[in-house]
Each structure stands twice: as structure tokens, then as C-alpha cells.
Amino acid sequence: MLELAILGFLAAGPLPGHELRRRITHLTGYSRPVSDGTLYPAINRMTKAGLIERRPAPEAGGGRYVLNLTAAGREDMLRRLREPAEHEITDFSRWFTILAFLSLLPDSTEQHAVLRRRLDFLETPASFFYDGDTPLRAEQVTDPYQRGMLLTARATSRAERAWLHEILDGDGDGDGSRAADEQPHPQTHTRDRKD
């Protein structure tokens, strides 16, 4: 997802490396901090692959440079947005990176196809906890902390599903004002799903 974040932020215009890092850190937050040891090797790989280009920025001081998205980089970004991997749809943090740049797809039909994949995932019954193959609901769990996990995930899932329905059904502008349906889906991370 780091590569998509790099391409997505550069789609808005050239950026120096330190500003790109700041924006990515704001997007990914505390859950997936990006270090220089991760970012700059990715920039180097993407430069060698012709997805981005680096040009000197003498106005910023010695050794500074600005990164630009190439035509090949734009195509790669659009492909990643059109065809996200399953784990990018199901993992909450990865999904947010997709969502942050989904409007860059010029075709709303393609945008909606990606949103439908997320909605299908959210509407499939799942849990953090199971009794055999049966997902447990918050009301069936006695541990207060596990119940808290399930209740928090249920509320998040309801809000997201309401927003997705609003966008996909054309009932609003995506501000979340449509009422959520009552079917819970208590979790959103791949690593916790039982497939």
C-alpha cells in the first residue's frame, strides 16, 4: 500500500520526499508508521521502474529533490485502484489507502465496482470469535473486553455499510445521513476472518 500512497499523493502534483513522507504518515497514522528506511527504498525502486521521476530542487537547498509521477506511474496507480487485491479490500488500514485515492479513477462505474467488493465483504457474517464455525455476536460473549471489541466493530461496520449503500444506491452524497441497516458485521480485518 506504500506504493499506492506514493503514486496517489504524487498524482496531485510534484512533492519533495520529506513532504511525501509527512502526507503518508498522516494517512496511515500510528497503525502503520512509515520510516525513512521504508520510504526511500520504495522511492528508489519506483524510480528505477519508471513510475516516478526524481529531479533536483536547487531552490530547496543542496541535495534536495522533487518527485513527479510519470505516465507509467499514473497507469500503475489506476490499475491498483481498479483491481485491488482481496486483502486490500478486507484489511481496514489498506482499505483506507484505496479509499483515499479512489476518486482518481475517472469512471464512477469502476469506483462503484471497488466499493461493491468492500460492501460484499462487510455483509458476510464474521466475527473475531467463533463457536466451532459459527460467528459469535457481542451478546453471546461474556468477556467484557471481547464484547467491547465486537460492539465497536459492529458500530464501525454499520456506519461504513450505510455510507456504501448511500453512494452505491444514489441516495445521497456520501455524508452518512442515510440510516444504517441493522445487520451487524463485527469485524473488518482479514487476519481475524475465518475463510
C-alpha positions in Angstrom: 0.0 0.0 0.0 3.0 2.3 0.4 3.5 2.3 -3.4 -0.2 3.3 -3.9 0.1 6.1 -1.4 3.2 7.4 -3.1 1.5 7.3 -6.5 -1.7 8.8 -5.2 -0.1 11.7 -3.5 2.1 12.4 -6.5 -0.9 12.4 -8.7 -1.9 15.7 -7.2 1.5 17.2 -8.2 5.2 17.1 -7.5 6.4 16.8 -3.9 9.7 16.7 -2.1 10.5 13.4 -0.3 10.0 14.8 3.2 6.6 16.2 2.3 5.5 12.9 0.8 6.6 11.1 3.9 4.6 13.6 6.1 1.4 13.0 4.0 1.8 9.3 4.1 2.3 9.3 7.8 -0.9 11.4 8.2 -2.8 8.9 6.1 -1.6 5.7 7.7 -1.4 7.1 11.2 0.0 5.3 14.2 -1.0 1.9 12.9 1.4 1.8 10.1 4.1 4.4 10.5 6.4 4.9 7.6 10.1 5.2 8.3 12.9 6.7 6.0 14.2 3.1 5.8 11.0 2.0 4.2 10.0 5.1 2.2 13.3 5.9 0.4 14.0 2.3 -0.8 10.4 2.3 -2.2 11.1 5.6 -4.0 14.3 4.2 -5.4 12.5 1.0 -6.7 9.7 3.0 -8.2 12.2 5.4 -9.9 14.1 2.5 -11.4 10.7 1.0 -12.6 9.9 4.3 -14.3 6.8 5.0 -12.2 8.1 8.2 -10.7 11.0 10.6 -11.5 13.3 12.5 -9.3 14.5 15.9 -10.3 16.8 18.2 -8.4 15.2 21.1 -6.5 18.1 23.6 -6.1 15.7 26.2 -4.7 15.2 23.9 -1.6 18.9 23.6 -0.9 21.7 21.2 -1.8 20.9 17.6 -2.2 17.1 18.2 -2.2 14.9 16.8 -5.0 11.2 16.7 -6.0 9.3 13.6 -7.1 7.0 13.6 -10.0 4.5 10.9 -11.2 5.2 9.6 -14.7 2.6 8.5 -17.3 3.6 4.9 -16.4 3.1 5.7 -12.7 -0.3 7.1 -13.4 -1.3 3.9 -15.3 0.0 1.7 -12.5 -1.9 3.7 -9.9 -5.1 3.4 -11.8 -4.6 -0.3 -12.2 -4.0 -0.7 -8.5 -7.2 1.3 -7.8 -9.3 -0.7 -10.3 -8.1 -4.1 -9.2 -7.2 -4.1 -5.5 -6.1 -7.4 -4.1 -8.6 -9.2 -1.8 -6.5 -8.3 1.3 -6.6 -4.6 0.3 -10.4 -4.8 0.3 -10.7 -6.6 3.7 -7.9 -5.0 5.8 -9.2 -1.8 7.3 -5.9 0.2 7.0 -5.2 -0.9 3.5 -8.8 -0.2 2.5 -8.5 3.4 3.7 -5.5 3.9 1.4 -7.6 2.6 -1.5 -10.5 4.9 -0.4 -8.2 7.9 -0.1 -7.4 7.8 -3.8 -10.4 6.1 -5.3 -11.7 9.4 -6.8 -8.7 9.4 -9.1 -10.4 6.6 -11.1 -12.1 8.7 -13.8 -15.0 6.2 -14.3 -17.6 6.1 -11.5 -18.6 2.6 -12.7 -15.1 1.4 -11.8 -15.2 3.2 -8.5 -18.5 1.6 -7.6 -17.2 -1.9 -8.6 -14.5 -1.5 -5.9 -17.0 -0.2 -3.4 -19.3 -3.2 -4.1 -16.4 -5.5 -3.3 -16.0 -3.9 0.1 -19.7 -3.9 0.8 -19.9 -7.6 -0.1 -17.1 -8.3 2.4 -18.8 -6.3 5.1 -22.1 -8.0 4.6 -20.7 -11.5 5.0 -21.2 -12.7 8.6 -17.9 -12.9 10.5 -16.6 -12.4 14.0 -13.4 -12.2 16.0 -14.7 -15.2 18.0 -16.4 -18.4 17.0 -18.2 -21.4 18.5 -17.0 -24.0 16.0 -17.8 -22.5 12.6 -20.5 -20.2 14.0 -19.5 -16.5 14.4 -20.3 -15.2 17.9 -22.2 -12.0 18.4 -21.4 -9.5 21.1 -24.5 -10.7 23.1 -23.1 -14.2 23.2 -19.7 -13.2 24.6 -19.3 -13.0 28.4 -15.8 -11.4 28.5 -16.4 -7.6 28.7 -13.3 -6.7 26.6 -14.1 -9.2 23.8 -17.7 -7.9 23.9 -16.3 -4.4 23.6 -14.3 -5.4 20.5 -17.4 -6.8 18.9 -19.6 -3.8 19.7 -17.0 -1.3 18.4 -16.6 -3.3 15.2 -20.3 -3.6 14.8 -20.8 0.1 15.0 -18.0 0.8 12.6 -19.3 -1.7 10.1 -22.9 -0.3 10.3 -21.6 3.2 9.6 -19.5 2.1 6.7 -22.2 -0.1 5.2 -24.7 2.8 5.4 -22.3 5.1 3.7 -21.5 2.5 1.0 -25.3 1.9 0.3 -25.7 5.7 0.2 -23.1 6.0 -2.5 -24.0 2.9 -4.5 -27.8 3.3 -4.3 -27.6 7.0 -5.2 -29.4 8.0 -2.0 -27.1 10.8 -1.0 -23.7 12.5 -1.3 -21.9 10.1 1.0 -22.1 12.2 4.1 -23.6 9.3 6.1 -27.0 10.8 6.6 -28.8 7.6 5.4 -29.9 5.3 8.2 -27.8 2.2 8.7 -29.3 -1.2 8.3 -29.3 -3.4 11.4 -27.3 -6.4 10.2 -24.1 -6.5 12.2 -20.7 -7.3 10.7 -18.5 -7.2 13.7 -15.1 -7.1 12.1 -13.1 -5.7 9.2 -9.6 -7.2 9.3 -8.5 -10.1 7.1 -6.3 -11.7 9.8 -9.3 -12.2 12.0 -11.6 -13.7 9.4 -12.2 -17.4 9.1 -12.5 -18.1 5.3 
